[in-house]
Structure formats: C-alpha cells, structure tokens
Amino acid sequence: MNLVPESPPLLRAEHLSKSFPGTKALDDVGFALRASEVHALLGENGAGKSTLIKCLTGAYRRDAGDILLDGRSIDPKDTLHAQRLGIGTVYQEVNLLPNLTVAENLFLGHQPMRFGLISPRRMNADAEALLAQYGLAIDPARQLDSYSVAVQQVVAIARAVSLSGKVLILDEPTASLDQHEVQMLFGVIRGLKARGLGIIFISHFLDQVFAISDRITVLRNGRLVGTEPTANIDRLKLINMMLGRELAEETRKTGRVAPARTDTAKFRFEGMGKRGRIAPFDLDVHAGEVVGMAGLLGSGRTETAELLFGVSGHDGGEARKDGRPVRLASPRDAVAAGFGFLPEDRKSHGIISELSVRENIVLALQARLGWMKRISSRRQMAMADDFIRRLDIRTSDAEKPVGQLSGGNQQKVMLARWLATNPEFLILDEPTRGIDVGAHAEIIRLIEELCAGGMSLLVISSELDELVVYSNRVVVVRDRTHVAELVGENVTAERMVQAIAAPEKASAYAASSETVS
C-alpha cells in the first residue's frame, strides 16, 4: 500500500475532552485526518471512539479542546451544522427512510423543483447521474428497501458526500455485508479517497482495516494510545495497543489449576452454532470450573454467550446437562435449565433504572416462577437485604432506584438477580467493565467464591490479566470462530494475545456469512 504523503490535516482535534457523570469519556485526545486518506479509528468498547465521533459531528458538545477543519476552528452545534460545515456520517444501521425511493432519500430536504413543485423526473435523472459516480446502475424510482443493505450503504454514502463533501465518517459500515459486498464498498471508498475526501473508518474487522486504511489511531479508556501508518504496524502490535498489553515477563503468570473432575462434564455443548453469528463449536464446562473467553470486540464472544443462553437460537448441535439433552431455544429454556446470564451492556439489557434495588434483584426469580406465583413482599425484602449484605451493595436501602447507584453497584445488583435463582451455570459478559477499582476486585472475589462453591462459570473479559487470575481454561475467539483453548501453563496473557493475533484465515464460514451482529 502506498503511504499518504505528508500534508496539512484536513480535520484536526486538539486536546479534546468530554465527561459524563462518573465517567471521563475523552481525556485530552488528539486526532488528525488528511485529505485523500482512509484513517482507521480503533478501540474496544468504552475506548472513546463513539464519543470522539459525536464531538466531531456536533452530537455532543465537547468540554474542552478545539476542532479545526481546513485549519479553521469550528464548533458544530449539531449534526446538521456539522454536515453543512463538511462532515458527514454513515452508520452501520443505514439512517435513511426505507419506505421512500432511492431518489427521494438522496435529495430529501433539497429536492429539485419546477414551478414551485418537486420534479420527480428531474430528481430521478439527477439521482441516476449521482449514483453512476459510485458505480451503481439502479432504478432510483424504486423503493430503497427493495435493494440490498450494501446498495443502501452506498446510497447513504452518496447522500452524505453530496451534503458535506469534505470529511466522511463510516461507523462499522461493513458489519452487515458479505465478502463480495465489502469489496464493492471498498471500491466506493477508494474512489472517494481519490476525489480528495478524508475518510474515518471505524471497524472491528482487523483484516479490513489493514486492507483499506492508510493510518490507524487507537484509543483506550478515553485516551489516545497512538497513531501509526498502517504499513508500519502488524497485528500483534495493534492488538497490544488496543488491549493495553505489552508482552513483558510479568504477563507469564499462569492460571488456576483445573479442579478435580469426573470424565463427564456438567455442561456439554456439541456443534452449537448459528450461521452469520458464530461458527459451530464444542465446549465442556465442569462443576466448579471457570472457563474464560478472550477475543477482540466483534470476534464472537458475546455471540457465543447469547447462543448458550438462548437469546439468538442455534442452527444445529446440542446441549447436555449431566448427560441429558437440554433445550435452549429461548432464555426461558436456559433459566429453566439452571443458566444465568449477566450481559455486557447492563444499561440496555440489564438493569431497569426506574425500579428499586429490591425489584431488580427479584426479577429473574419471579419470571422463572411465573407471575401467578408472586414472591411475597416480605420474602422480597429478605432476599434484597441478604444480597445487599453479602455482595456489599452500597445503597441507602433496598427501595432506592437502581439507576441512582454507581456502575459497580449496579453490576452487583445484576449478579444478585441471577444468584437469587441459584444457577448452576452462570455466564458473565465483561463483568468488570466500567466499574471502579474497588468494585472490580470485589467482582473477581465473587467469581472465585462462586467457583469454589461448585458453580460452573463462563466469563468473557477483555482484561487478559483478569482471565489469568481466575480461569481454569481460556477459549480464544477470532473471526466468529473458537480458534484455541489454553490450559494449564498456557493460560497466560501472552498466549492469549498470540492466539488473537494469529494470521487471518478466511474460512468458508466467514466468507459466506450473511450478517454479523
């Protein structure tokens, strides 16, 4: 790949900071985009990518720092203002109107007029000419949703460029595209680059990042880690930057010794998978065992957890508990089988902010019993008080709305909800993300206590050192496939990073996937 020659930045962010209650989402971040450049912006969840983009596009007002476009300071008041200044954005979920025609979407808000009325004939002709610049020969009079997601993405890009024309931000544009459609989109991106646009490309597919980008900027925990020319960085170094991992001697600490086990696993999953989400895999989990799961964002970690808990269903394979088949067609089935699931996004898929600590704790148990067998108020209070004491949930009382608690205490309430059901198999997806140091240590202690009590656990975490501390085994996931299992002395942060960074092998499964969560 040819390196982009040095040139003054088209877009520059200097000392950008943005805080929310209890969180500093951006901390003195600098970023520079050149004209005729595809610049990848990478980082795990919570790294600050979305906040940076929202500050650049006016969706958020920055707390500090400056944004310069063509060398001049700008202060976008909202996304429409940013668009007028020259900054357009296209998201993974196409933000157009599917029930309108292609032409109507392209020119919505600035339709060509004739004698004071919209001219459909001229609009369709202009749309046809505009789309021809992107290699699309389609009927602009047809409804947008009659075309593939890839075509809709190109239409969204054409609209954004026509309205802005300087900077284009593509946020996970390939997440729902197959391999052929990705190549089509890349052709469009290269064409825009040749026209002088600066393009910010956000993706968790590292092979695509290496294929299309000129430079890469990595954020972690709201701070800038660094910017490197793509040609000067390899996968291992990039993953180290994203995970905050230097392969030093101290990372060679080995995990816990596997517990004594019988030949038969407590839980066995054979050939479980779902097309487009996670390739078929086998997984055994014994009583009193913690199986860790490592991988980058989008690798298939959460998809594995959701499949095991019946959230997404599975195409084939079977699950067994104590040697007997278990149905996992829905979360209700999973709960009935003794499963619990703490999701990664506790705000959207976990806590119910308006309900009290007590109500959140009893929710899963009440759902399992059915609403005709209501848990008495007295028993609810006793359960809530017991878990508040056992998990050291910092709240003035059990009736306080859980949304008023800190992130760490919300996480403990979520744990209490599932512990109240006495699960035999507990799935924890990023249980320590976004919580303070003290709560972080307490969650790890709880994981070890649950394991010692005989519970089976699957714990997903981006914190590799954390996985080393409590895991008996670690499964590594890459490209929506379980690619390695580390046991004993191989349970080290170094081995995990090496497995995550192994050269991409474009499997038939990955190439033919229709959707990516």
VOGU-3710 file (C-alpha; in Angstrom, 3 decimals, decimal comma):
1> mnlvpesppl> 0,000/0,000/0,000  1,298/3,435/-0,873  1,738/5,737/2,068  -0,145/9,020/2,031  2,343/11,892/1,535  2,684/14,360/4,379  0,103/17,138/4,078  -1,634/19,572/6,429  -4,555/17,924/8,232  -7,988/18,362/6,721
11> lraehlsksf> -9,568/17,785/10,146  -7,798/18,078/13,475  -8,937/17,604/17,058  -6,664/19,072/19,731  -6,814/18,266/23,471  -10,412/17,068/23,173  -12,129/16,143/26,453  -15,658/15,060/27,295  -17,077/13,882/30,629  -20,329/12,360/31,766
21> pgtkalddvg> -21,421/11,805/35,388  -18,862/9,419/36,862  -17,024/8,888/33,567  -14,374/10,753/31,589  -15,143/9,503/28,098  -12,396/11,520/26,364  -9,275/12,747/28,101  -7,027/15,169/26,177  -7,364/13,324/22,868  -5,666/14,493/19,682
31> falrasevha> -6,619/13,258/16,215  -5,708/14,368/12,678  -7,241/13,362/9,333  -5,657/14,257/5,986  -7,353/14,757/2,651  -7,232/11,674/0,383  -6,739/9,430/3,413  -8,611/6,494/4,908  -7,895/6,731/8,632  -8,998/3,812/10,824
41> llgengagks> -10,173/4,596/14,350  -9,926/1,559/16,637  -10,506/0,596/20,243  -12,529/-1,795/22,356  -15,891/-0,920/23,907  -15,514/2,116/26,154  -12,368/3,281/24,372  -13,934/6,614/23,388  -14,454/6,112/19,642  -18,156/6,928/19,636
51> tlikcltgay> -17,682/9,930/21,912  -14,927/11,316/19,675  -17,107/10,931/16,577  -20,071/12,551/18,313  -17,927/15,511/19,348  -16,631/15,907/15,786  -20,165/15,796/14,375  -21,898/18,001/16,949  -23,970/15,237/18,547  -22,054/16,057/21,766
61> rrdagdilld> -20,642/19,405/22,808  -17,038/18,977/23,886  -15,973/20,100/27,366  -12,504/21,212/26,291  -10,199/21,302/23,284  -10,551/22,522/19,730  -11,703/21,138/16,375  -10,203/22,545/13,184  -11,435/21,974/9,621  -9,188/23,245/6,814
71> grsidpkdtl> -7,142/24,966/9,508  -10,094/26,962/10,873  -11,647/26,389/14,289  -15,209/25,042/14,142  -17,848/24,428/16,785  -20,611/22,212/15,346  -23,831/22,813/17,257  -25,485/19,624/15,994  -25,123/17,013/13,272  -26,901/19,193/10,695
81> haqrlgigtv> -24,483/22,040/11,397  -21,518/19,653/11,074  -22,936/18,430/7,767  -23,113/21,991/6,480  -19,520/22,533/7,550  -18,477/19,485/5,506  -18,578/16,493/7,902  -20,925/13,624/7,022  -21,514/10,325/8,822  -22,861/6,933/7,762
91> yqevnllpnl> -23,653/4,382/10,458  -23,941/0,596/10,470  -27,726/0,910/10,605  -28,480/2,910/7,471  -30,082/6,159/8,643  -32,342/6,628/5,622  -36,079/6,134/5,053  -36,669/2,659/3,602  -40,252/3,419/2,552  -39,132/6,232/0,214
101> tvaenlflgh> -37,496/5,798/-3,177  -33,739/5,907/-3,680  -34,029/9,337/-5,321  -36,227/10,709/-2,537  -33,666/9,581/0,044  -30,777/11,120/-1,886  -32,439/14,529/-2,191  -34,615/14,637/0,917  -34,718/18,235/2,105  -33,251/19,667/-1,104
111> qpmrfglisp> -35,400/18,199/-3,868  -35,124/19,724/-7,346  -38,096/21,996/-8,015  -40,004/23,047/-11,125  -42,618/25,827/-10,997  -42,597/25,616/-7,198  -43,253/21,889/-7,150  -40,949/18,864/-6,702  -39,903/17,482/-10,076  -39,777/13,645/-9,828
121> rrmnadaeal> -38,429/13,329/-13,368  -35,504/15,667/-12,725  -34,897/14,140/-9,276  -34,676/10,628/-10,740  -32,364/11,808/-13,519  -30,096/13,604/-11,032  -30,108/10,543/-8,780  -29,170/8,262/-11,669  -26,252/10,544/-12,596  -25,091/10,800/-8,982
131> laqyglaidp> -25,179/7,047/-8,397  -23,281/6,413/-11,628  -20,301/8,128/-9,939  -20,386/5,269/-7,416  -20,715/2,508/-9,992  -24,394/1,887/-9,231  -26,726/1,364/-12,162  -30,034/1,001/-10,355  -33,527/2,387/-10,763  -33,718/5,434/-8,448
141> arqldsysva> -37,527/5,390/-8,635  -37,663/2,091/-6,745  -38,211/1,983/-3,002  -34,947/1,936/-1,043  -35,721/-1,226/0,944  -36,084/-3,223/-2,287  -32,281/-3,142/-2,578  -29,607/-4,966/-0,570  -28,015/-3,494/2,555  -24,820/-2,907/0,572
151> vqqvvaiara> -26,647/-0,793/-2,022  -28,403/1,103/0,779  -24,986/1,819/2,335  -23,708/3,260/-0,947  -26,857/5,404/-1,265  -26,277/6,669/2,302  -22,658/7,475/1,438  -23,689/9,286/-1,756  -26,156/11,403/0,208  -23,640/12,189/2,963
161> vslsgkvlil> -20,942/13,191/0,469  -23,323/15,355/-1,560  -24,372/17,202/1,603  -20,929/17,517/3,212  -18,148/16,755/0,750  -15,007/17,113/2,874  -14,991/14,504/5,645  -16,858/11,188/5,631  -17,149/9,114/8,810  -18,031/5,440/8,284
171> deptasldqh> -19,055/3,766/11,549  -18,977/-0,052/11,177  -20,158/0,155/7,535  -19,338/-3,487/6,730  -20,917/-5,164/9,762  -23,911/-6,484/7,786  -22,184/-7,128/4,464  -20,855/-10,324/2,930  -17,386/-10,570/1,403  -18,457/-9,533/-2,119
181> evqmlfgvir> -20,408/-6,549/-0,781  -17,426/-5,463/1,335  -15,261/-5,364/-1,789  -17,917/-3,302/-3,576  -17,977/-0,826/-0,694  -14,173/-0,667/-0,622  -14,224/0,294/-4,303  -16,509/3,205/-3,426  -14,242/4,255/-0,545  -11,161/4,220/-2,762
191> glkarglgii> -12,990/6,316/-5,325  -13,883/8,923/-2,688  -10,306/8,922/-1,440  -9,096/9,659/-4,995  -11,510/12,620/-5,091  -9,756/14,151/-2,068  -12,121/13,261/0,769  -10,814/12,419/4,199  -12,443/9,225/5,467  -12,611/7,996/9,063
201> fishfldqvf> -13,192/4,237/9,059  -14,379/2,503/12,238  -14,437/-1,296/12,234  -13,685/-4,262/14,470  -12,620/-6,362/11,463  -8,846/-6,004/11,556  -8,275/-7,646/8,178  -10,480/-4,975/6,606  -8,642/-2,237/8,483  -5,319/-3,428/7,067
211> aisdritvlr> -6,819/-3,733/3,576  -8,342/-0,240/3,285  -6,643/2,175/5,703  -3,585/4,415/5,349  -3,163/5,189/9,046  -4,573/3,794/12,284  -5,387/5,637/15,506  -6,066/3,618/18,675  -7,984/4,863/21,704  -8,172/3,101/25,055
221> ngrlvgtept> -10,159/4,130/28,127  -10,818/7,561/26,663  -7,180/8,359/25,936  -5,058/8,369/22,801  -2,717/5,382/22,628  -1,107/6,339/19,340  -1,327/6,800/15,581  0,692/4,682/13,162  0,909/4,275/9,362  -0,835/1,007/8,544
231> anidrlklin> 2,225/-0,208/6,621  4,359/0,151/9,768  2,254/-1,895/12,184  1,496/-5,602/12,473  -1,478/-7,348/14,046  0,326/-8,227/17,284  1,416/-4,647/17,931  -2,042/-3,327/17,050  -3,773/-5,725/19,430  -1,295/-4,829/22,167
241> mmlgrelaee> -2,210/-1,166/21,661  -5,925/-1,924/21,822  -5,763/-4,163/24,884  -3,078/-2,271/26,776  -0,857/-5,281/26,765  2,904/-5,323/26,458  4,242/-8,867/26,362  6,569/-8,418/29,274  7,877/-11,149/31,538  5,319/-10,427/34,250
251> trktgrvapa> 2,444/-11,450/31,933  3,608/-15,068/32,082  1,659/-15,748/35,250  -0,318/-18,965/34,834  -3,960/-19,501/35,657  -5,532/-21,563/38,412  -5,119/-25,310/38,487  -8,112/-27,098/36,989  -10,424/-28,593/39,625  -10,730/-32,305/40,139
261> rtdtakfrfe> -13,251/-33,554/37,623  -15,101/-36,612/36,519  -14,966/-37,840/32,955  -18,408/-36,361/32,318  -18,713/-32,579/32,084  -21,530/-30,921/33,980  -22,449/-28,996/30,809  -21,540/-30,104/27,306  -22,212/-28,196/24,086  -21,507/-30,026/20,831
271> gmgkrgriap> -21,666/-28,492/17,348  -23,516/-25,423/18,625  -23,510/-22,501/16,193  -25,601/-20,040/14,222  -24,926/-19,017/10,662  -23,723/-15,428/10,389  -23,089/-15,124/14,147  -20,792/-17,869/15,420  -19,276/-20,940/13,753  -20,196/-24,347/15,262
281> fdldvhagev> -18,154/-25,111/18,401  -17,745/-27,725/21,126  -17,463/-26,665/24,755  -17,357/-28,599/28,023  -17,755/-26,922/31,416  -17,273/-28,889/34,629  -18,736/-28,195/38,050  -16,620/-25,715/39,990  -14,765/-24,605/36,846  -14,249/-21,137/35,380
291> vgmagllgsg> -13,838/-21,127/31,616  -12,542/-17,767/30,446  -13,197/-16,399/26,967  -10,838/-13,954/25,228  -11,095/-12,128/21,927  -11,477/-8,679/20,430  -14,735/-6,784/20,113  -16,799/-8,440/17,375  -14,832/-11,684/17,499  -17,832/-13,768/18,554
301> rtetaellfg> -17,562/-13,668/22,356  -20,963/-12,125/23,034  -22,496/-14,134/20,197  -21,346/-17,313/21,977  -22,868/-16,163/25,276  -26,190/-15,214/23,676  -26,380/-18,527/21,827  -25,759/-20,522/25,032  -28,455/-18,540/26,845  -30,987/-18,994/24,049
311> vsghdggear> -31,088/-15,308/23,079  -30,301/-15,920/19,412  -31,139/-19,619/18,997  -28,857/-22,061/17,193  -28,860/-23,767/13,808  -27,504/-27,135/14,915  -25,754/-29,089/17,624  -26,990/-29,973/21,061  -26,578/-29,048/24,704  -26,395/-31,530/27,589
321> kdgrpvrlas> -26,549/-31,139/31,339  -25,397/-34,102/33,415  -25,501/-36,133/30,198  -29,129/-35,314/29,420  -30,260/-33,177/26,451  -31,236/-29,585/27,260  -33,420/-27,362/25,078  -32,003/-23,829/24,593  -34,456/-22,235/22,174  -35,079/-19,206/24,410
331> prdavaagfg> -33,804/-17,529/27,602  -36,791/-19,088/29,382  -35,427/-22,536/28,455  -31,947/-21,549/29,666  -33,239/-20,284/33,021  -35,273/-23,464/33,468  -32,073/-25,462/32,873  -30,276/-23,547/35,639  -28,479/-20,967/33,487  -27,903/-17,314/34,346
341> flpedrkshg> -26,563/-14,541/32,100  -25,061/-11,187/33,044  -24,923/-9,237/29,730  -22,180/-6,823/28,754  -24,475/-3,805/28,336  -26,091/-3,552/31,731  -27,728/-0,200/30,869  -29,688/-1,504/27,864  -30,044/-5,220/28,601  -29,582/-5,497/32,358
351> iiselsvren> -30,837/-3,122/34,995  -34,203/-1,395/34,879  -33,151/2,020/36,162  -36,552/3,164/37,409  -37,135/0,060/39,517  -35,720/-0,316/43,011  -32,750/-2,423/44,034  -35,207/-4,941/45,516  -37,316/-5,156/42,365  -34,263/-5,638/40,159
361> ivlalqarlg> -32,916/-8,411/42,376  -36,108/-10,494/42,430  -36,906/-10,005/38,734  -35,322/-13,183/37,313  -36,602/-15,443/40,076  -40,117/-14,036/39,753  -40,012/-14,556/35,967  -38,957/-18,186/36,454  -41,731/-18,859/38,969  -44,323/-17,134/36,793
371> wmkrissrrq> -46,360/-14,088/37,691  -49,162/-16,228/39,134  -46,781/-17,336/41,912  -45,885/-13,915/43,220  -42,994/-13,682/45,672  -44,308/-12,108/48,852  -43,160/-8,611/49,791  -41,668/-9,993/52,986  -39,584/-12,579/51,113  -38,532/-9,967/48,540
381> mamaddfirr> -37,225/-7,677/51,282  -35,410/-10,537/52,990  -33,732/-11,567/49,713  -32,764/-7,989/48,868  -31,329/-7,289/52,319  -29,404/-10,576/52,227  -27,745/-9,815/48,887  -27,065/-6,184/49,814  -25,150/-7,525/52,814  -23,432/-10,464/51,070
391> ldirtsdaek> -22,319/-8,511/47,990  -21,710/-5,240/49,856  -24,058/-3,304/47,565  -23,646/0,357/48,517  -27,181/1,718/48,759  -29,076/3,609/51,424  -31,852/0,996/51,302  -33,402/-1,678/49,092  -36,064/0,718/47,773  -33,606/3,118/46,163
401> pvgqlsggnq> -33,917/3,248/42,323  -31,041/1,179/40,951  -30,301/3,848/38,325  -29,020/6,075/41,145  -26,290/3,591/42,104  -22,729/3,600/40,809  -21,785/1,309/37,919  -20,063/-1,175/40,212  -23,068/-1,427/42,498  -25,415/-1,821/39,533
411> qkvmlarwla> -23,237/-4,718/38,423  -23,560/-6,298/41,870  -27,347/-5,923/41,708  -27,294/-7,742/38,368  -25,219/-10,519/39,898  -27,609/-10,715/42,837  -30,536/-11,076/40,407  -29,049/-14,257/38,949  -27,669/-15,623/42,209  -31,210/-15,418/43,584
421> tnpeflilde> -32,200/-18,098/41,053  -29,476/-20,468/42,369  -27,976/-21,041/38,901  -25,749/-23,995/38,175  -24,144/-22,353/35,125  -23,504/-18,595/35,135  -22,369/-16,673/32,035  -20,698/-13,322/32,755  -20,000/-10,998/29,792  -17,465/-8,291/30,752
431> ptrgidvgah> -18,484/-8,327/34,446  -15,843/-5,757/35,485  -16,125/-3,270/32,611  -16,793/0,338/33,572  -16,587/-0,082/37,341  -14,170/1,371/39,861  -11,083/-0,394/41,206  -12,684/-1,440/44,492  -15,780/-2,935/42,867  -13,517/-4,575/40,267
441> aeiirlieel> -11,660/-6,500/42,973  -14,906/-7,488/44,698  -16,387/-8,910/41,469  -13,255/-11,029/40,939  -13,505/-12,262/44,528  -17,144/-13,207/43,933  -16,235/-15,167/40,804  -13,689/-17,174/42,780  -16,167/-17,792/45,632  -18,889/-18,991/43,241
451> caggmsllvi> -16,436/-21,353/41,611  -15,310/-22,688/44,990  -18,965/-23,351/45,803  -19,282/-25,669/42,801  -20,899/-23,342/40,288  -19,850/-23,579/36,620  -18,917/-20,249/35,044  -18,142/-18,889/31,582  -16,511/-15,460/31,952  -15,874/-13,183/28,968
461> sseldelvvy> -13,384/-10,375/29,515  -11,096/-8,015/27,627  -8,918/-7,839/30,749  -6,438/-10,623/29,991  -4,660/-10,438/33,349  -8,039/-10,888/34,971  -8,732/-14,070/32,989  -5,337/-15,429/34,029  -6,209/-14,951/37,712  -9,453/-16,938/37,873
471> snrvvvvrdr> -9,692/-19,142/34,752  -9,023/-22,875/34,698  -9,120/-22,789/30,899  -9,395/-19,997/28,336  -11,150/-20,242/24,973  -9,921/-17,748/22,364  -12,407/-16,488/19,771  -11,430/-14,851/16,490  -13,409/-14,087/13,355  -16,568/-15,579/14,929
481> thvaelvgen> -14,788/-18,906/15,422  -13,423/-20,636/18,533  -9,782/-20,912/17,446  -7,862/-22,047/20,534  -8,221/-23,450/24,022  -5,475/-22,699/26,537  -4,948/-24,963/29,551  -2,527/-25,081/32,470  0,797/-23,324/31,854  -0,546/-21,929/28,601
491> vtaermvqai> -3,126/-19,792/30,411  -1,092/-16,598/30,091  -1,847/-13,149/28,707  0,946/-13,644/26,189  -0,588/-16,843/24,786  -4,000/-15,198/24,549  -2,657/-12,242/22,582  -0,742/-14,552/20,253  -3,892/-16,591/19,563  -5,964/-13,438/18,980
501> aapekasaya> -3,311/-12,008/16,650  -2,687/-15,178/14,625  -2,808/-14,603/10,834  -6,316/-14,378/9,447  -7,604/-17,467/7,683  -10,629/-16,592/5,598  -12,801/-19,592/6,412  -15,668/-20,659/4,201  -17,945/-19,864/7,127  -16,740/-16,274/7,478
511> assetvs> -16,808/-15,641/3,734  -20,380/-16,832/3,363  -21,852/-15,188/6,458  -24,899/-13,131/5,658  -24,944/-10,948/8,748  -22,651/-10,023/11,564  -24,016/-8,965/14,883
//
